[in-house]
Amino acid sequence: MRRMIVVIALIVPMLMFVRSATADEKSVRSGTIMTGYWWDILGEPGTCETAPDCRVWEDGGCKPALAGRNPAVMSSIEDVADLADGRTKWRFDYEAGWTTNQGVATVQFWQAGCTEITGSKWSPEKCQCRSGVIRIPAAAKWMTVTGVQANPPWGTAILDEPPEPMTIDWTLTRQRNQPP
């Protein structure tokens, strides 16, 4: 009996560690964006300013009713106030839906007053990657993930019919070894 208690006392902490490591890998936010290709005159391609739904949300003072839609059109708008501490590392991953895999997703953070937090934007353009580690600024209330088709599979060819929209699937996951 005493041996059994000792064994249980040794196993339980190990199980708790395994459980918390698995919980760390669970996605805390995710979504799908339906997007396409357009020639943009409103701002930097692939940002909130160029996606019509995100622009309406921003111009309207960040109305919560326009957030959390899945699938989203052009941009996902997510409330991240409960995740914002400026210290925790989050892994952002995305996958574009075309076989050419040329979609791009840009992450921007916004304060409660609907002002972008400058210097916090993440975009894969510099790293040519499909994932990255980000920190959600402590002042962040909102996160936008905006998708754009970087190089459409139809290129400059004349089309007999309109192309299908592209999807971008994205996830935000807590990095391992981070506090809960």
C-alpha positions in Angstrom: 0.0 0.0 0.0 2.8 2.4 0.9 4.6 1.5 -2.3 1.4 2.3 -4.3 1.1 5.7 -2.6 4.7 6.5 -3.5 4.2 5.4 -7.1 1.0 7.6 -7.4 2.8 10.5 -5.8 5.5 10.2 -8.5 3.2 9.7 -11.5 0.6 12.4 -10.8 3.1 15.3 -11.3 4.3 13.8 -14.5 0.7 13.5 -15.8 0.0 17.1 -14.9 3.1 18.2 -16.9 1.9 16.2 -19.9 -1.5 17.6 -19.7 -0.3 21.2 -19.5 2.1 20.7 -22.5 -0.8 19.5 -24.5 -3.0 22.4 -23.4 -0.2 24.8 -24.6 -0.4 23.4 -28.1 -4.2 24.0 -28.3 -5.2 26.8 -30.6 -6.6 29.8 -28.7 -7.9 31.7 -31.8 -8.3 30.4 -35.4 -10.3 31.3 -38.5 -10.8 31.1 -42.2 -10.6 34.0 -44.5 -12.3 34.0 -47.9 -10.3 36.4 -50.1 -9.2 37.1 -53.6 -7.1 39.4 -55.7 -7.8 43.0 -56.4 -5.8 46.1 -57.4 -5.6 48.2 -54.4 -5.6 52.0 -54.1 -6.6 52.3 -50.5 -3.3 51.4 -48.8 -0.7 48.7 -48.2 -2.0 45.5 -49.9 -3.1 42.9 -47.4 -3.7 45.2 -44.5 -6.9 46.1 -42.7 -7.1 49.4 -44.6 -7.5 47.6 -47.9 -10.0 44.9 -46.9 -13.6 46.4 -47.3 -15.0 44.6 -44.2 -12.1 45.5 -42.0 -12.2 49.1 -43.2 -15.9 49.4 -42.3 -15.1 47.9 -38.9 -12.3 50.4 -38.4 -14.2 53.4 -39.7 -17.2 52.4 -37.5 -15.2 52.5 -34.3 -14.4 48.8 -34.0 -18.0 47.6 -33.5 -17.9 44.1 -31.8 -20.8 42.9 -33.9 -18.5 42.8 -37.0 -15.9 40.7 -35.2 -15.5 36.9 -34.8 -17.1 35.9 -38.1 -15.9 32.6 -39.5 -15.4 32.2 -42.3 -14.6 35.9 -42.7 -14.5 37.9 -45.9 -11.1 39.4 -46.6 -10.2 39.8 -42.9 -10.7 38.1 -39.5 -11.4 40.5 -36.7 -10.8 39.0 -33.2 -11.1 40.2 -29.6 -7.7 39.5 -28.0 -8.0 41.6 -24.8 -7.9 38.4 -22.7 -4.6 37.4 -24.3 -2.8 40.7 -24.3 0.0 41.0 -21.8 2.9 42.0 -24.0 5.1 39.2 -22.7 3.6 35.8 -23.8 4.9 34.5 -27.1 2.2 33.3 -29.5 2.8 31.2 -32.7 0.8 32.5 -35.6 0.5 30.0 -38.5 -1.5 30.2 -41.8 -2.0 28.2 -44.9 -3.3 29.6 -48.2 -5.8 27.6 -50.2 -4.5 27.8 -53.7 -2.2 25.0 -55.0 0.3 27.7 -55.8 0.2 28.6 -52.1 0.8 32.3 -52.7 -1.6 33.9 -50.3 -0.3 36.3 -47.6 -1.8 36.9 -44.1 -1.0 40.1 -42.2 -1.6 40.5 -38.4 -2.3 44.0 -37.0 -3.2 44.9 -33.4 -5.7 47.7 -32.3 -6.4 49.5 -29.1 -9.9 49.7 -27.7 -10.4 53.1 -29.3 -9.8 51.5 -32.7 -6.3 52.9 -33.2 -3.7 50.7 -34.7 -0.8 49.9 -32.3 2.2 51.0 -34.4 5.1 48.7 -34.7 3.2 45.6 -33.8 2.2 44.4 -37.3 3.4 41.0 -38.4 3.7 40.1 -42.1 5.6 37.2 -43.7 7.1 39.4 -46.5 10.5 39.7 -44.8 10.8 36.1 -43.7 9.0 34.4 -46.7 7.4 32.1 -44.1 4.0 30.7 -43.2 4.4 31.2 -39.4 6.0 33.4 -36.9 6.2 34.2 -33.2 4.3 37.3 -32.1 3.6 39.1 -28.8 0.2 40.7 -28.3 0.8 44.2 -27.0 -0.6 44.8 -23.5 -2.8 47.6 -24.9 -4.3 45.4 -27.6 -8.1 44.9 -27.6 -8.4 43.6 -31.2 -6.4 41.6 -33.7 -7.0 41.6 -37.4 -5.8 39.0 -39.8 -6.1 40.2 -43.4 -5.6 37.9 -46.4 -4.6 38.8 -49.9 -3.8 36.7 -52.9 -0.2 37.6 -53.7 0.2 35.9 -57.1 -3.1 34.7 -58.4 -3.0 31.3 -60.1 -4.8 32.7 -63.1 -1.9 35.3 -63.6 -2.5 37.7 -66.4 -4.3 35.2 -68.6 -7.7 36.1 -70.0 -10.4 34.1 -68.1 -13.5 32.5 -69.5 -15.0 32.6 -66.0 -14.2 34.4 -62.8 -11.8 32.6 -60.5 -12.9 31.0 -57.3 -12.1 32.8 -54.0 -9.0 31.8 -52.1 -9.1 30.7 -48.5 -6.6 31.3 -45.8 -6.7 29.2 -42.6 -4.9 30.6 -39.6 -4.3 29.7 -36.0 -2.9 31.5 -33.0 -1.3 29.0 -30.5 0.5 29.6 -27.2 4.2 28.8 -27.5 5.5 26.0 -25.3 7.0 26.8 -21.9 4.9 30.0 -21.5 2.9 30.8 -18.4 -0.8 30.0 -18.7 
